[in-house]
Amino acid sequence: MADPSKYKSVSLGVKTYCKLKDLSASNPHLKLSIASTITYLVNKEHKEQYNQLCPYGDYDAGAISRSSSEVKSNDN
């Protein structure tokens, strides 16, 4: 079970979920998980709106945590 001090759940409409799937696969060399895609988009929007460092984490795109099971390469 996920640690409630680190993770929260959200409910999405089917259309929104499908759009997230498209966005997560938009880079042909790297497939992000849905959770990583949401994190990336939220951090990007938060940085644009507040133009400051996020007190909750790093905005560096390279800092998106991905486990090996979340990364899908099309090179195989």
mmCIF file of the N, C-alpha and C atoms, coordinates in Angstrom:
data_MODEL
# 
_entry.id   MODEL 
# 
loop_
_atom_site.group_PDB 
_atom_site.id 
_atom_site.type_symbol 
_atom_site.label_atom_id 
_atom_site.label_alt_id 
_atom_site.label_comp_id 
_atom_site.label_asym_id 
_atom_site.label_entity_id 
_atom_site.label_seq_id 
_atom_site.pdbx_PDB_ins_code 
_atom_site.Cartn_x 
_atom_site.Cartn_y 
_atom_site.Cartn_z 
_atom_site.occupancy 
_atom_site.B_iso_or_equiv 
_atom_site.pdbx_formal_charge 
_atom_site.auth_seq_id 
_atom_site.auth_comp_id 
_atom_site.auth_asym_id 
_atom_site.auth_atom_id 
_atom_site.pdbx_PDB_model_num 
ATOM 1   N N  . MET A 1 1  ? 0.843   -1.178 0.000   1.00 0.00 ? 1  MET A N  1 
ATOM 2   C CA . MET A 1 1  ? 0.000   0.000  0.000   1.00 0.00 ? 1  MET A CA 1 
ATOM 3   C C  . MET A 1 1  ? 0.889   1.242  0.000   1.00 0.00 ? 1  MET A C  1 
ATOM 4   N N  . ALA A 1 2  ? 0.468   2.255  -0.706  1.00 0.00 ? 2  ALA A N  1 
ATOM 5   C CA . ALA A 1 2  ? 1.237   3.493  -0.814  1.00 0.00 ? 2  ALA A CA 1 
ATOM 6   C C  . ALA A 1 2  ? 1.255   4.241  0.521   1.00 0.00 ? 2  ALA A C  1 
ATOM 7   N N  . ASP A 1 3  ? 2.376   4.886  0.787   1.00 0.00 ? 3  ASP A N  1 
ATOM 8   C CA . ASP A 1 3  ? 2.554   5.670  2.006   1.00 0.00 ? 3  ASP A CA 1 
ATOM 9   C C  . ASP A 1 3  ? 1.711   6.939  1.908   1.00 0.00 ? 3  ASP A C  1 
ATOM 10  N N  . PRO A 1 4  ? 0.686   7.118  2.763   1.00 0.00 ? 4  PRO A N  1 
ATOM 11  C CA . PRO A 1 4  ? -0.187  8.293  2.666   1.00 0.00 ? 4  PRO A CA 1 
ATOM 12  C C  . PRO A 1 4  ? 0.517   9.616  2.963   1.00 0.00 ? 4  PRO A C  1 
ATOM 13  N N  . SER A 1 5  ? 1.699   9.563  3.567   1.00 0.00 ? 5  SER A N  1 
ATOM 14  C CA . SER A 1 5  ? 2.432   10.806 3.789   1.00 0.00 ? 5  SER A CA 1 
ATOM 15  C C  . SER A 1 5  ? 3.196   11.244 2.537   1.00 0.00 ? 5  SER A C  1 
ATOM 16  N N  . LYS A 1 6  ? 3.294   10.352 1.532   1.00 0.00 ? 6  LYS A N  1 
ATOM 17  C CA . LYS A 1 6  ? 4.012   10.668 0.298   1.00 0.00 ? 6  LYS A CA 1 
ATOM 18  C C  . LYS A 1 6  ? 3.117   10.735 -0.934  1.00 0.00 ? 6  LYS A C  1 
ATOM 19  N N  . TYR A 1 7  ? 1.994   10.044 -0.922  1.00 0.00 ? 7  TYR A N  1 
ATOM 20  C CA . TYR A 1 7  ? 1.166   9.912  -2.112  1.00 0.00 ? 7  TYR A CA 1 
ATOM 21  C C  . TYR A 1 7  ? -0.291  10.211 -1.810  1.00 0.00 ? 7  TYR A C  1 
ATOM 22  N N  . LYS A 1 8  ? -0.973  10.797 -2.775  1.00 0.00 ? 8  LYS A N  1 
ATOM 23  C CA . LYS A 1 8  ? -2.412  11.048 -2.707  1.00 0.00 ? 8  LYS A CA 1 
ATOM 24  C C  . LYS A 1 8  ? -3.035  10.551 -4.006  1.00 0.00 ? 8  LYS A C  1 
ATOM 25  N N  . SER A 1 9  ? -4.286  10.208 -3.962  1.00 0.00 ? 9  SER A N  1 
ATOM 26  C CA . SER A 1 9  ? -5.000  9.723  -5.138  1.00 0.00 ? 9  SER A CA 1 
ATOM 27  C C  . SER A 1 9  ? -5.882  10.817 -5.713  1.00 0.00 ? 9  SER A C  1 
ATOM 28  N N  . VAL A 1 10 ? -6.102  10.717 -7.000  1.00 0.00 ? 10 VAL A N  1 
ATOM 29  C CA . VAL A 1 10 ? -7.039  11.614 -7.678  1.00 0.00 ? 10 VAL A CA 1 
ATOM 30  C C  . VAL A 1 10 ? -7.899  10.774 -8.615  1.00 0.00 ? 10 VAL A C  1 
ATOM 31  N N  . SER A 1 11 ? -9.086  11.267 -8.885  1.00 0.00 ? 11 SER A N  1 
ATOM 32  C CA . SER A 1 11 ? -9.957  10.619 -9.860  1.00 0.00 ? 11 SER A CA 1 
ATOM 33  C C  . SER A 1 11 ? -9.989  11.486 -11.107 1.00 0.00 ? 11 SER A C  1 
ATOM 34  N N  . LEU A 1 12 ? -9.922  10.838 -12.247 1.00 0.00 ? 12 LEU A N  1 
ATOM 35  C CA . LEU A 1 12 ? -9.920  11.542 -13.526 1.00 0.00 ? 12 LEU A CA 1 
ATOM 36  C C  . LEU A 1 12 ? -11.052 11.025 -14.395 1.00 0.00 ? 12 LEU A C  1 
ATOM 37  N N  . GLY A 1 13 ? -11.572 11.916 -15.208 1.00 0.00 ? 13 GLY A N  1 
ATOM 38  C CA . GLY A 1 13 ? -12.537 11.487 -16.206 1.00 0.00 ? 13 GLY A CA 1 
ATOM 39  C C  . GLY A 1 13 ? -11.827 10.659 -17.266 1.00 0.00 ? 13 GLY A C  1 
ATOM 40  N N  . VAL A 1 14 ? -12.566 9.829  -17.965 1.00 0.00 ? 14 VAL A N  1 
ATOM 41  C CA . VAL A 1 14 ? -11.986 8.941  -18.973 1.00 0.00 ? 14 VAL A CA 1 
ATOM 42  C C  . VAL A 1 14 ? -11.296 9.748  -20.070 1.00 0.00 ? 14 VAL A C  1 
ATOM 43  N N  . LYS A 1 15 ? -11.900 10.837 -20.516 1.00 0.00 ? 15 LYS A N  1 
ATOM 44  C CA . LYS A 1 15 ? -11.297 11.663 -21.571 1.00 0.00 ? 15 LYS A CA 1 
ATOM 45  C C  . LYS A 1 15 ? -9.979  12.262 -21.101 1.00 0.00 ? 15 LYS A C  1 
ATOM 46  N N  . THR A 1 16 ? -9.937  12.733 -19.859 1.00 0.00 ? 16 THR A N  1 
ATOM 47  C CA . THR A 1 16 ? -8.702  13.297 -19.306 1.00 0.00 ? 16 THR A CA 1 
ATOM 48  C C  . THR A 1 16 ? -7.636  12.224 -19.215 1.00 0.00 ? 16 THR A C  1 
ATOM 49  N N  . TYR A 1 17 ? -7.990  11.041 -18.765 1.00 0.00 ? 17 TYR A N  1 
ATOM 50  C CA . TYR A 1 17 ? -7.043  9.934  -18.664 1.00 0.00 ? 17 TYR A CA 1 
ATOM 51  C C  . TYR A 1 17 ? -6.471  9.583  -20.042 1.00 0.00 ? 17 TYR A C  1 
ATOM 52  N N  . CYS A 1 18 ? -7.311  9.553  -21.042 1.00 0.00 ? 18 CYS A N  1 
ATOM 53  C CA . CYS A 1 18 ? -6.845  9.250  -22.402 1.00 0.00 ? 18 CYS A CA 1 
ATOM 54  C C  . CYS A 1 18 ? -5.880  10.317 -22.903 1.00 0.00 ? 18 CYS A C  1 
ATOM 55  N N  . LYS A 1 19 ? -6.164  11.571 -22.588 1.00 0.00 ? 19 LYS A N  1 
ATOM 56  C CA . LYS A 1 19 ? -5.256  12.658 -22.971 1.00 0.00 ? 19 LYS A CA 1 
ATOM 57  C C  . LYS A 1 19 ? -3.920  12.515 -22.254 1.00 0.00 ? 19 LYS A C  1 
ATOM 58  N N  . LEU A 1 20 ? -3.955  12.122 -20.986 1.00 0.00 ? 20 LEU A N  1 
ATOM 59  C CA . LEU A 1 20 ? -2.712  11.899 -20.240 1.00 0.00 ? 20 LEU A CA 1 
ATOM 60  C C  . LEU A 1 20 ? -1.905  10.756 -20.851 1.00 0.00 ? 20 LEU A C  1 
ATOM 61  N N  . LYS A 1 21 ? -2.570  9.701  -21.280 1.00 0.00 ? 21 LYS A N  1 
ATOM 62  C CA . LYS A 1 21 ? -1.877  8.591  -21.932 1.00 0.00 ? 21 LYS A CA 1 
ATOM 63  C C  . LYS A 1 21 ? -1.173  9.069  -23.198 1.00 0.00 ? 21 LYS A C  1 
ATOM 64  N N  . ASP A 1 22 ? -1.856  9.921  -23.973 1.00 0.00 ? 22 ASP A N  1 
ATOM 65  C CA . ASP A 1 22 ? -1.244  10.477 -25.186 1.00 0.00 ? 22 ASP A CA 1 
ATOM 66  C C  . ASP A 1 22 ? -0.021  11.326 -24.842 1.00 0.00 ? 22 ASP A C  1 
ATOM 67  N N  . LEU A 1 23 ? -0.160  12.172 -23.808 1.00 0.00 ? 23 LEU A N  1 
ATOM 68  C CA . LEU A 1 23 ? 0.959   13.023 -23.402 1.00 0.00 ? 23 LEU A CA 1 
ATOM 69  C C  . LEU A 1 23 ? 2.128   12.209 -22.867 1.00 0.00 ? 23 LEU A C  1 
ATOM 70  N N  . SER A 1 24 ? 1.837   11.153 -22.121 1.00 0.00 ? 24 SER A N  1 
ATOM 71  C CA . SER A 1 24 ? 2.910   10.349 -21.537 1.00 0.00 ? 24 SER A CA 1 
ATOM 72  C C  . SER A 1 24 ? 3.704   9.610  -22.615 1.00 0.00 ? 24 SER A C  1 
ATOM 73  N N  . ALA A 1 25 ? 3.105   9.381  -23.752 1.00 0.00 ? 25 ALA A N  1 
ATOM 74  C CA . ALA A 1 25 ? 3.768   8.669  -24.840 1.00 0.00 ? 25 ALA A CA 1 
ATOM 75  C C  . ALA A 1 25 ? 4.208   9.609  -25.964 1.00 0.00 ? 25 ALA A C  1 
ATOM 76  N N  . SER A 1 26 ? 4.155   10.919 -25.752 1.00 0.00 ? 26 SER A N  1 
ATOM 77  C CA . SER A 1 26 ? 4.431   11.870 -26.827 1.00 0.00 ? 26 SER A CA 1 
ATOM 78  C C  . SER A 1 26 ? 5.891   11.883 -27.268 1.00 0.00 ? 26 SER A C  1 
ATOM 79  N N  . ASN A 1 27 ? 6.819   11.487 -26.391 1.00 0.00 ? 27 ASN A N  1 
ATOM 80  C CA . ASN A 1 27 ? 8.223   11.392 -26.773 1.00 0.00 ? 27 ASN A CA 1 
ATOM 81  C C  . ASN A 1 27 ? 8.464   9.971  -27.276 1.00 0.00 ? 27 ASN A C  1 
ATOM 82  N N  . PRO A 1 28 ? 8.881   9.817  -28.541 1.00 0.00 ? 28 PRO A N  1 
ATOM 83  C CA . PRO A 1 28 ? 9.028   8.461  -29.094 1.00 0.00 ? 28 PRO A CA 1 
ATOM 84  C C  . PRO A 1 28 ? 10.166  7.661  -28.450 1.00 0.00 ? 28 PRO A C  1 
ATOM 85  N N  . HIS A 1 29 ? 11.080  8.324  -27.743 1.00 0.00 ? 29 HIS A N  1 
ATOM 86  C CA . HIS A 1 29 ? 12.223  7.641  -27.143 1.00 0.00 ? 29 HIS A CA 1 
ATOM 87  C C  . HIS A 1 29 ? 12.035  7.342  -25.661 1.00 0.00 ? 29 HIS A C  1 
ATOM 88  N N  . LEU A 1 30 ? 10.994  7.914  -25.060 1.00 0.00 ? 30 LEU A N  1 
ATOM 89  C CA . LEU A 1 30 ? 10.802  7.750  -23.623 1.00 0.00 ? 30 LEU A CA 1 
ATOM 90  C C  . LEU A 1 30 ? 9.316   7.799  -23.312 1.00 0.00 ? 30 LEU A C  1 
ATOM 91  N N  . LYS A 1 31 ? 8.832   6.820  -22.568 1.00 0.00 ? 31 LYS A N  1 
ATOM 92  C CA . LYS A 1 31 ? 7.433   6.818  -22.153 1.00 0.00 ? 31 LYS A CA 1 
ATOM 93  C C  . LYS A 1 31 ? 7.382   7.014  -20.647 1.00 0.00 ? 31 LYS A C  1 
ATOM 94  N N  . LEU A 1 32 ? 6.748   8.107  -20.206 1.00 0.00 ? 32 LEU A N  1 
ATOM 95  C CA . LEU A 1 32 ? 6.577   8.367  -18.781 1.00 0.00 ? 32 LEU A CA 1 
ATOM 96  C C  . LEU A 1 32 ? 5.318   7.680  -18.282 1.00 0.00 ? 32 LEU A C  1 
ATOM 97  N N  . SER A 1 33 ? 5.306   7.369  -17.009 1.00 0.00 ? 33 SER A N  1 
ATOM 98  C CA . SER A 1 33 ? 4.088   6.847  -16.404 1.00 0.00 ? 33 SER A CA 1 
ATOM 99  C C  . SER A 1 33 ? 3.067   7.982  -16.334 1.00 0.00 ? 33 SER A C  1 
ATOM 100 N N  . ILE A 1 34 ? 1.819   7.642  -16.115 1.00 0.00 ? 34 ILE A N  1 
ATOM 101 C CA . ILE A 1 34 ? 0.777   8.656  -15.946 1.00 0.00 ? 34 ILE A CA 1 
ATOM 102 C C  . ILE A 1 34 ? 1.114   9.544  -14.748 1.00 0.00 ? 34 ILE A C  1 
ATOM 103 N N  . ALA A 1 35 ? 1.561   8.945  -13.650 1.00 0.00 ? 35 ALA A N  1 
ATOM 104 C CA . ALA A 1 35 ? 1.907   9.724  -12.452 1.00 0.00 ? 35 ALA A CA 1 
ATOM 105 C C  . ALA A 1 35 ? 3.048   10.696 -12.732 1.00 0.00 ? 35 ALA A C  1 
ATOM 106 N N  . SER A 1 36 ? 4.077   10.260 -13.449 1.00 0.00 ? 36 SER A N  1 
ATOM 107 C CA . SER A 1 36 ? 5.195   11.142 -13.778 1.00 0.00 ? 36 SER A CA 1 
ATOM 108 C C  . SER A 1 36 ? 4.759   12.259 -14.724 1.00 0.00 ? 36 SER A C  1 
ATOM 109 N N  . THR A 1 37 ? 3.847   11.953 -15.631 1.00 0.00 ? 37 THR A N  1 
ATOM 110 C CA . THR A 1 37 ? 3.331   12.968 -16.547 1.00 0.00 ? 37 THR A CA 1 
ATOM 111 C C  . THR A 1 37 ? 2.560   14.043 -15.778 1.00 0.00 ? 37 THR A C  1 
ATOM 112 N N  . ILE A 1 38 ? 1.723   13.622 -14.844 1.00 0.00 ? 38 ILE A N  1 
ATOM 113 C CA . ILE A 1 38 ? 0.976   14.579 -14.020 1.00 0.00 ? 38 ILE A CA 1 
ATOM 114 C C  . ILE A 1 38 ? 1.945   15.439 -13.214 1.00 0.00 ? 38 ILE A C  1 
ATOM 115 N N  . THR A 1 39 ? 2.949   14.814 -12.606 1.00 0.00 ? 39 THR A N  1 
ATOM 116 C CA . THR A 1 39 ? 3.936   15.555 -11.817 1.00 0.00 ? 39 THR A CA 1 
ATOM 117 C C  . THR A 1 39 ? 4.654   16.580 -12.680 1.00 0.00 ? 39 THR A C  1 
ATOM 118 N N  . TYR A 1 40 ? 5.083   16.186 -13.855 1.00 0.00 ? 40 TYR A N  1 
ATOM 119 C CA . TYR A 1 40 ? 5.774   17.095 -14.766 1.00 0.00 ? 40 TYR A CA 1 
ATOM 120 C C  . TYR A 1 40 ? 4.887   18.282 -15.142 1.00 0.00 ? 40 TYR A C  1 
ATOM 121 N N  . LEU A 1 41 ? 3.641   18.012 -15.541 1.00 0.00 ? 41 LEU A N  1 
ATOM 122 C CA . LEU A 1 41 ? 2.737   19.079 -15.974 1.00 0.00 ? 41 LEU A CA 1 
ATOM 123 C C  . LEU A 1 41 ? 2.382   20.029 -14.830 1.00 0.00 ? 41 LEU A C  1 
ATOM 124 N N  . VAL A 1 42 ? 2.154   19.487 -13.641 1.00 0.00 ? 42 VAL A N  1 
ATOM 125 C CA . VAL A 1 42 ? 1.836   20.329 -12.482 1.00 0.00 ? 42 VAL A CA 1 
ATOM 126 C C  . VAL A 1 42 ? 3.026   21.205 -12.125 1.00 0.00 ? 42 VAL A C  1 
ATOM 127 N N  . ASN A 1 43 ? 4.238   20.629 -12.090 1.00 0.00 ? 43 ASN A N  1 
ATOM 128 C CA . ASN A 1 43 ? 5.425   21.419 -11.778 1.00 0.00 ? 43 ASN A CA 1 
ATOM 129 C C  . ASN A 1 43 ? 5.665   22.512 -12.812 1.00 0.00 ? 43 ASN A C  1 
ATOM 130 N N  . LYS A 1 44 ? 5.454   22.178 -14.083 1.00 0.00 ? 44 LYS A N  1 
ATOM 131 C CA . LYS A 1 44 ? 5.636   23.156 -15.159 1.00 0.00 ? 44 LYS A CA 1 
ATOM 132 C C  . LYS A 1 44 ? 4.659   24.318 -14.994 1.00 0.00 ? 44 LYS A C  1 
ATOM 133 N N  . GLU A 1 45 ? 3.403   24.027 -14.762 1.00 0.00 ? 45 GLU A N  1 
ATOM 134 C CA . GLU A 1 45 ? 2.386   25.067 -14.604 1.00 0.00 ? 45 GLU A CA 1 
ATOM 135 C C  . GLU A 1 45 ? 2.631   25.885 -13.328 1.00 0.00 ? 45 GLU A C  1 
ATOM 136 N N  . HIS A 1 46 ? 2.994   25.219 -12.248 1.00 0.00 ? 46 HIS A N  1 
ATOM 137 C CA . HIS A 1 46 ? 3.252   25.914 -10.985 1.00 0.00 ? 46 HIS A CA 1 
ATOM 138 C C  . HIS A 1 46 ? 4.420   26.885 -11.139 1.00 0.00 ? 46 HIS A C  1 
ATOM 139 N N  . LYS A 1 47 ? 5.464   26.438 -11.818 1.00 0.00 ? 47 LYS A N  1 
ATOM 140 C CA . LYS A 1 47 ? 6.630   27.301 -12.033 1.00 0.00 ? 47 LYS A CA 1 
ATOM 141 C C  . LYS A 1 47 ? 6.253   28.509 -12.880 1.00 0.00 ? 47 LYS A C  1 
ATOM 142 N N  . GLU A 1 48 ? 5.443   28.310 -13.920 1.00 0.00 ? 48 GLU A N  1 
ATOM 143 C CA . GLU A 1 48 ? 5.013   29.424 -14.772 1.00 0.00 ? 48 GLU A CA 1 
ATOM 144 C C  . GLU A 1 48 ? 4.180   30.427 -13.989 1.00 0.00 ? 48 GLU A C  1 
ATOM 145 N N  . GLN A 1 49 ? 3.312   29.950 -13.126 1.00 0.00 ? 49 GLN A N  1 
ATOM 146 C CA . GLN A 1 49 ? 2.429   30.850 -12.375 1.00 0.00 ? 49 GLN A CA 1 
ATOM 147 C C  . GLN A 1 49 ? 3.149   31.578 -11.257 1.00 0.00 ? 49 GLN A C  1 
ATOM 148 N N  . TYR A 1 50 ? 4.061   30.896 -10.601 1.00 0.00 ? 50 TYR A N  1 
ATOM 149 C CA . TYR A 1 50 ? 4.692   31.488 -9.426  1.00 0.00 ? 50 TYR A CA 1 
ATOM 150 C C  . TYR A 1 50 ? 6.117   31.954 -9.674  1.00 0.00 ? 50 TYR A C  1 
ATOM 151 N N  . ASN A 1 51 ? 6.729   31.523 -10.777 1.00 0.00 ? 51 ASN A N  1 
ATOM 152 C CA . ASN A 1 51 ? 8.055   31.956 -11.186 1.00 0.00 ? 51 ASN A CA 1 
ATOM 153 C C  . ASN A 1 51 ? 9.048   31.926 -10.026 1.00 0.00 ? 51 ASN A C  1 
ATOM 154 N N  . GLN A 1 52 ? 9.033   30.879 -9.276  1.00 0.00 ? 52 GLN A N  1 
ATOM 155 C CA . GLN A 1 52 ? 9.934   30.719 -8.147  1.00 0.00 ? 52 GLN A CA 1 
ATOM 156 C C  . GLN A 1 52 ? 10.172  29.234 -7.926  1.00 0.00 ? 52 GLN A C  1 
ATOM 157 N N  . LEU A 1 53 ? 11.113  28.926 -7.098  1.00 0.00 ? 53 LEU A N  1 
ATOM 158 C CA . LEU A 1 53 ? 11.359  27.528 -6.787  1.00 0.00 ? 53 LEU A CA 1 
ATOM 159 C C  . LEU A 1 53 ? 10.189  26.948 -6.012  1.00 0.00 ? 53 LEU A C  1 
ATOM 160 N N  . CYS A 1 54 ? 9.869   25.746 -6.312  1.00 0.00 ? 54 CYS A N  1 
ATOM 161 C CA . CYS A 1 54 ? 8.770   25.062 -5.641  1.00 0.00 ? 54 CYS A CA 1 
ATOM 162 C C  . CYS A 1 54 ? 9.208   24.620 -4.253  1.00 0.00 ? 54 CYS A C  1 
ATOM 163 N N  . PRO A 1 55 ? 8.457   24.970 -3.217  1.00 0.00 ? 55 PRO A N  1 
ATOM 164 C CA . PRO A 1 55 ? 8.836   24.531 -1.878  1.00 0.00 ? 55 PRO A CA 1 
ATOM 165 C C  . PRO A 1 55 ? 8.629   23.029 -1.677  1.00 0.00 ? 55 PRO A C  1 
ATOM 166 N N  . TYR A 1 56 ? 7.962   22.366 -2.624  1.00 0.00 ? 56 TYR A N  1 
ATOM 167 C CA . TYR A 1 56 ? 7.636   20.947 -2.464  1.00 0.00 ? 56 TYR A CA 1 
ATOM 168 C C  . TYR A 1 56 ? 8.590   20.025 -3.206  1.00 0.00 ? 56 TYR A C  1 
ATOM 169 N N  . GLY A 1 57 ? 9.453   20.574 -4.028  1.00 0.00 ? 57 GLY A N  1 
ATOM 170 C CA . GLY A 1 57 ? 10.365  19.713 -4.778  1.00 0.00 ? 57 GLY A CA 1 
ATOM 171 C C  . GLY A 1 57 ? 11.079  20.474 -5.860  1.00 0.00 ? 57 GLY A C  1 
ATOM 172 N N  . ASP A 1 58 ? 11.814  19.760 -6.667  1.00 0.00 ? 58 ASP A N  1 
ATOM 173 C CA . ASP A 1 58 ? 12.659  20.337 -7.703  1.00 0.00 ? 58 ASP A CA 1 
ATOM 174 C C  . ASP A 1 58 ? 11.888  20.439 -9.017  1.00 0.00 ? 58 ASP A C  1 
ATOM 175 N N  . TYR A 1 59 ? 12.102  21.542 -9.748  1.00 0.00 ? 59 TYR A N  1 
ATOM 176 C CA . TYR A 1 59 ? 11.468  21.704 -11.053 1.00 0.00 ? 59 TYR A CA 1 
ATOM 177 C C  . TYR A 1 59 ? 12.291  21.103 -12.178 1.00 0.00 ? 59 TYR A C  1 
ATOM 178 N N  . ASP A 1 60 ? 13.499  20.705 -11.903 1.00 0.00 ? 60 ASP A N  1 
ATOM 179 C CA . ASP A 1 60 ? 14.375  20.183 -12.927 1.00 0.00 ? 60 ASP A CA 1 
ATOM 180 C C  . ASP A 1 60 ? 13.713  18.982 -13.600 1.00 0.00 ? 60 ASP A C  1 
ATOM 181 N N  . ALA A 1 61 ? 13.559  19.059 -14.941 1.00 0.00 ? 61 ALA A N  1 
ATOM 182 C CA . ALA A 1 61 ? 12.895  17.977 -15.671 1.00 0.00 ? 61 ALA A CA 1 
ATOM 183 C C  . ALA A 1 61 ? 13.639  16.661 -15.498 1.00 0.00 ? 61 ALA A C  1 
ATOM 184 N N  . GLY A 1 62 ? 14.948  16.720 -15.293 1.00 0.00 ? 62 GLY A N  1 
ATOM 185 C CA . GLY A 1 62 ? 15.721  15.514 -15.075 1.00 0.00 ? 62 GLY A CA 1 
ATOM 186 C C  . GLY A 1 62 ? 15.460  14.903 -13.712 1.00 0.00 ? 62 GLY A C  1 
ATOM 187 N N  . ALA A 1 63 ? 14.784  15.655 -12.853 1.00 0.00 ? 63 ALA A N  1 
ATOM 188 C CA . ALA A 1 63 ? 14.538  15.183 -11.496 1.00 0.00 ? 63 ALA A CA 1 
ATOM 189 C C  . ALA A 1 63 ? 13.252  14.378 -11.373 1.00 0.00 ? 63 ALA A C  1 
ATOM 190 N N  . ILE A 1 64 ? 12.544  14.191 -12.481 1.00 0.00 ? 64 ILE A N  1 
ATOM 191 C CA . ILE A 1 64 ? 11.324  13.387 -12.426 1.00 0.00 ? 64 ILE A CA 1 
ATOM 192 C C  . ILE A 1 64 ? 11.731  11.965 -12.091 1.00 0.00 ? 64 ILE A C  1 
ATOM 193 N N  . SER A 1 65 ? 11.217  11.476 -10.994 1.00 0.00 ? 65 SER A N  1 
ATOM 194 C CA . SER A 1 65 ? 11.589  10.128 -10.579 1.00 0.00 ? 65 SER A CA 1 
ATOM 195 C C  . SER A 1 65 ? 10.877  9.106  -11.449 1.00 0.00 ? 65 SER A C  1 
ATOM 196 N N  . ARG A 1 66 ? 11.650  8.168  -11.953 1.00 0.00 ? 66 ARG A N  1 
ATOM 197 C CA . ARG A 1 66 ? 11.091  7.094  -12.767 1.00 0.00 ? 66 ARG A CA 1 
ATOM 198 C C  . ARG A 1 66 ? 11.789  5.814  -12.360 1.00 0.00 ? 66 ARG A C  1 
ATOM 199 N N  . SER A 1 67 ? 11.008  4.819  -12.086 1.00 0.00 ? 67 SER A N  1 
ATOM 200 C CA . SER A 1 67 ? 11.610  3.509  -11.837 1.00 0.00 ? 67 SER A CA 1 
ATOM 201 C C  . SER A 1 67 ? 11.839  2.845  -13.186 1.00 0.00 ? 67 SER A C  1 
ATOM 202 N N  . SER A 1 68 ? 12.652  1.838  -13.220 1.00 0.00 ? 68 SER A N  1 
ATOM 203 C CA . SER A 1 68 ? 12.927  1.158  -14.477 1.00 0.00 ? 68 SER A CA 1 
ATOM 204 C C  . SER A 1 68 ? 11.661  0.561  -15.082 1.00 0.00 ? 68 SER A C  1 
ATOM 205 N N  . SER A 1 69 ? 10.696  0.228  -14.253 1.00 0.00 ? 69 SER A N  1 
ATOM 206 C CA . SER A 1 69 ? 9.458   -0.339 -14.777 1.00 0.00 ? 69 SER A CA 1 
ATOM 207 C C  . SER A 1 69 ? 8.566   0.718  -15.423 1.00 0.00 ? 69 SER A C  1 
ATOM 208 N N  . GLU A 1 70 ? 8.804   1.997  -15.112 1.00 0.00 ? 70 GLU A N  1 
ATOM 209 C CA . GLU A 1 70 ? 8.001   3.064  -15.694 1.00 0.00 ? 70 GLU A CA 1 
ATOM 210 C C  . GLU A 1 70 ? 8.547   3.542  -17.023 1.00 0.00 ? 70 GLU A C  1 
ATOM 211 N N  . VAL A 1 71 ? 9.790   3.254  -17.323 1.00 0.00 ? 71 VAL A N  1 
ATOM 212 C CA . VAL A 1 71 ? 10.424  3.733  -18.543 1.00 0.00 ? 71 VAL A CA 1 
ATOM 213 C C  . VAL A 1 71 ? 10.315  2.669  -19.615 1.00 0.00 ? 71 VAL A C  1 
ATOM 214 N N  . LYS A 1 72 ? 9.753   3.044  -20.734 1.00 0.00 ? 72 LYS A N  1 
ATOM 215 C CA . LYS A 1 72 ? 9.617   2.147  -21.864 1.00 0.00 ? 72 LYS A CA 1 
ATOM 216 C C  . LYS A 1 72 ? 10.436  2.709  -23.021 1.00 0.00 ? 72 LYS A C  1 
ATOM 217 N N  . SER A 1 73 ? 11.361  1.954  -23.511 1.00 0.00 ? 73 SER A N  1 
ATOM 218 C CA . SER A 1 73 ? 12.185  2.379  -24.627 1.00 0.00 ? 73 SER A CA 1 
ATOM 219 C C  . SER A 1 73 ? 11.693  1.733  -25.906 1.00 0.00 ? 73 SER A C  1 
ATOM 220 N N  . ASN A 1 74 ? 11.663  2.485  -26.998 1.00 0.00 ? 74 ASN A N  1 
ATOM 221 C CA . ASN A 1 74 ? 11.255  1.946  -28.291 1.00 0.00 ? 74 ASN A CA 1 
ATOM 222 C C  . ASN A 1 74 ? 12.450  1.385  -29.060 1.00 0.00 ? 74 ASN A C  1 
ATOM 223 N N  . ASP A 1 75 ? 13.626  1.393  -28.424 1.00 0.00 ? 75 ASP A N  1 
ATOM 224 C CA . ASP A 1 75 ? 14.831  0.906  -29.092 1.00 0.00 ? 75 ASP A CA 1 
ATOM 225 C C  . ASP A 1 75 ? 14.915  -0.619 -29.094 1.00 0.00 ? 75 ASP A C  1 
ATOM 226 N N  . ASN A 1 76 ? 14.097  -1.301 -28.302 1.00 0.00 ? 76 ASN A N  1 
ATOM 227 C CA . ASN A 1 76 ? 14.185  -2.762 -28.185 1.00 0.00 ? 76 ASN A CA 1 
ATOM 228 C C  . ASN A 1 76 ? 13.566  -3.445 -29.360 1.00 0.00 ? 76 ASN A C  1 
# 
